[in-house]
Amino acid sequence: MNNPQTEFDTLWKDILQRYFEDFILFFFPQAHSEISWSRGFEFLDKELQVRIVLLK
C-alpha cells in the first residue's frame, strides 16, 4: 500500500522530470546556458534511493 507521502513524491518527480530544462532555466539561468541540452540526460533517482537504503 502506498502512503500519501510516497504518492506526493512520485508526482513531484514526474513534474520535475517533465519540466527539468525549464526548472533549471528559471532557478539556475547561468548553469542552464552552460549545459549541452542536445546531449540529453538521465534521471538517477532510483540509484540514489538504493545508496541511501544501503547507508542505513
CORMO-V959638 format. One record per pair of residues at least 12 apart in sequence whose C-alpha atoms are under 10 Angstrom apart, sorted by the first residue. I is the first residue (numbers start at 1). J is the second residue. D is the distance in whole Angstrom. If there is no record, write none. Layout:
I_J_D / I_J_D
This chain:
13_43_10 / 13_45_9 / 17_42_9 / 17_43_8 / 21_35_10 / 21_37_8
